[in-house]
Amino acid sequence: MRRFGKLSLVIVGAWTLIGLATGLNSYLINHGFGGSAPLGATLYRSLGEHWIWAILTPLVLWVSHRLPFTKQSAGRAFCGHVAFFLAISLTHSAIAHLVGLPLRYSAKGFAWPVVVLRFQQEFYSDIWMYWPLVCIQNLIEYYKKYRDRELRAVQLESQLTRSELQLLRAQVQPHFLFNTLNSISALIQDDPQGAEDMIADLSEMFRASTLSTGVPEVALCEEIAMVRAYVRIQKKRLGDRLTVIFDVAPETLACKVPSLLLQPLVENAINYAAAPCPDPTTIRIRAARSGDSLRLEVSDDGPGLPDPYREGIGIGNSRARLRQMYSGHQTFQLVNDQGRGLSVQMTIPFHEVLEPDEKVPV
C-alpha cells in the first residue's frame, strides 16, 4: 500500500505539472494573438484534462505491461494498443463530459452528441498522452529485464569463481601432502622420533586445513601457524641447511588472506632453492600493511629461477587464486636474481577478521 501511495503521488504530481505548463502556455498564446480567455478558466480546463489522465494512467500502464512490444508479439501488441487507445480516449471524453469540462471549440451546429464532438476534438491530443505512457512502461520493462540479466550474470560469475577456487585448492592440498609423506618415509628408518614429530606436525596442518575447508579466507595468524608446522617438517629433513625467518608485523595477524596461500610458495622455495643446494639457505616470510593493502613476500637466497622457466603448481595456483578472489585489486610478481635468490611479492586488500580464532606470536 505504501508503494502504491507513493506511485499515485508521483503520477498525480507529474500530470499536475504538465497541466499547469500546458495551461500557462495556452493562456500566453491566446493573449499573444489578442484573445481574452481568463487565466483561471484556462488552467481549470487544462488541469481537469490532465487529472483525468492521472486517473487513467495506472490502467494504461497495466495494459502496457500485459501487451509488451517484443520481437514475437509486436504486431499483436500494436493492434491491441490501438483498440485500447480508442477505448481509453472515449473514456477520457466521457469523463470530461460528465464533470463538465468546457470543449476546446464551440459545439454550435453539431448534430451528434456532444461527447462525440469532444472525442473528435481530443483524439489528437490523446495520442500524445497515451503512447508516451506505453513507451515509458516498455522502457521500465526493458530495464527490469536488463537488471535481471545483470544479476543472473553476477550470480553465475560468483558460482564460477567459487568452483574455480575450490578446484585450485583441491590441487594444492594433495600436492603438499604427497611431498610431506615422502619426507616422512625418508626418516622412518634413520630417525623414528623425527618421523613421529613430522607426523604430529602433519596432523596439525591437516587440522588447520580441515577447519578452513570451504572458507576462502582465513586470518593470517592461522596461515602462519600452518606454515610453521610445515617448516618444522622440512627442517627435520634438511636440518641446519634450512633457516626460515618470519618477519610478520603484529597488526597484520588478523588480516584475511586466502587459505593455503603461503604454504605452497614456501614449499617451492624449499624444493627448488634449499633442497638441491648443499649450502645453507635462508627463506624469509614477510607481511606488512601498506595503506589499504597487505604486502606479502616469500623470498630465498637460492639460485633463482632457471632459464628457461616453466611455472609450476604452487606459483600458478597462487596467481590464479588471487586473480579470482580480488578481480584486479591484487598484485603478484616474481623478482628473480639468479645466484642471489627469488622473491614472490604479493599485495591484496587489507581486511581484518572480526574475531580471529587465535593470534600466534611471530
Secondary structure, 3 states (H helix, E strand, C coil): CHHHHHHHHHHHHHHHHHHHHHHHHHHHHHHHCCCCCCHHHHHHHHHHHHHHHHHHHHHHHHHHHHCCCCCCCHHHHHHHHHHHHHHHHHHHHHHHHHCCCCCCCCCCCCCCCHHHHHHHHHHHHHHHHHHHHHHHHHHHHHHHHHHHHHHHHHHHHHHHHHHHHHHHHHHHHHHHHHHHHHHHHHHCCCCHHHHHHHHHHHHHHHHHHHHCCCCCEEEHHHHHHHHHHHHHHHHHHHHHHEEEEEEECHHHCCEEEECCCHHHHHHHHHHHHHCCCCCCEEEEEEEEEECCEEEEEEEECCCCCCCCCCCCHHHHHHHHHHHHHHCCCCEEEEEEECCCEEEEEEEEECCECCCCCCCCCC
